[in-house]
Amino acid sequence: MPMSATELPPHAPSDTHDAPRGPHPLRAPVAAATPYLRLHNLSKRFGSSVAVDDVSLDIERGEFVCILGPSGCGKTTLLRAICGLDPQSFGRIEQDGRDISQLPPAARDFGIVFQSYALFPNLTVAQNVAFGLENRRQPRAAVRSRVAELLELVGLQALAGRFPSELSGGQQQRVALARALALAPGLLLLDEPLSALDARVRVHLRHEIRALQRRLGLTTLMITHDQEEAITMADRIVVMNRGRIEQIGTPEAIYCEPATPFVAGFVGTMNFIDAEVDAIGRARIGEVALDCTVEAFPGTPVRLAVRPEDVLLSTDEDALHGIAVEVRALEFLGPVLRLTLGDAALGARVLYADLPAAQARQWGLSLGVRLMATIEPTAIRVFPHDGAGA
């Protein structure tokens, strides 16, 4: 018979007074918590074509992870394998410690929201949300209570009696989200849920989804090709290309420390500049030498990657360690002006630089204006020359 906390044997240590300090010499260390979702060497083939190639990934309980990549990279195929709609050819999937690799979709614990909403047009908002609950033969009173709770959660309680055709795109996607949450799934899957919405609604709804996910503590996996969505919503981003994972990391790490030229070019805007190692810690671009973190032998071709916001500009043509450049094009992007910069010293190469619009107005920038550009060594990523950029 198990003992309560007040029924400890006479010599058992209490939690607050007699507990030994430090690990017990005969007690095994407590194992780290198992990730909520684990993908082990997942592959998916369609005939001779490989859509997903040996993907392994751990997602922690309550984490929001975005799988980011271009069309055809395998991200949606991976999501379909996780939910059982298109099972993997090889590999294993574990959810909450249970092997679900061969289970049908109905036996897996997930809710899913599609890009196309996939609402039943002949059912009202409330009936759409109640659909899964009624299929599980839930009592009517419990269904009504759960539907009311979910519609309040997504701010649609006043629209319960409307049909999908009477709703905006953003409202329809909220209904789809409420329906996905109706059965209280352990895993929420989002398949490009915002891509069919206009820009303003998309920005608003992504904040709503993220806030809701944090409030519920729900493990969430979202598929997207939108860099901004991934960067603003995710705890971690998984960048995929040609069926494989290129990099996994926080949004800051993916943006500031891209591991491959593909990631550098796909996430955000990047200057790629072919250069040659001039000496340890220095690369040469035409007649210009730049300090950077490079340890290859002199003469080795490399590819430098620099964000436009890391190209620092000055009107002081006598500035030390700068590159004299000329403004060859101006692109207005709202809060910033993107400049295309070039000079004979750079040869055929150009640099893109972002300058606050207010600063550009103060300087009176126009085509042909001469500026000095400097780049801090820590802002330069160095890749092998044979690495393919975006």
Buried (B, 14 or more C-beta within 10 A) or exposed (E): EEEEEEEEEEEEEEEEEEEEEEEEEEEEEEEEEEBBBBBBEBBBBEEEEBBBBBBEBBBBBBBBBBBBBBEEBBBBBBBBBBBBEBBBEBBBBBBBEEEBBEBEBEEBBBBBBBBBBBBEEEBBBBBBBBBBBEEEEBEEEEBBEBBBBBBEBBEBBEBBEBBBEEBEBBBBBBBBBBBBBBBEBBBBBBBBBBBBBEEEBBBEBBEBBBEBBEEBEBBBBBBBBBBBBBBBBBBBBBBBBBBBBBBBBBBEBBBBEBBBBBBBBBBBBBBBBBBBBBEEEBBBBBEBBBBBEBEBEEEBEBBBBBBBBBBBBEEEEEBEEBBBBBBBEBEEEEEBBBBBBBBEEBEEBBBBBBBEBEEBEEBEBEEEBEBBBBBEEEBBBBBEEEBEBB
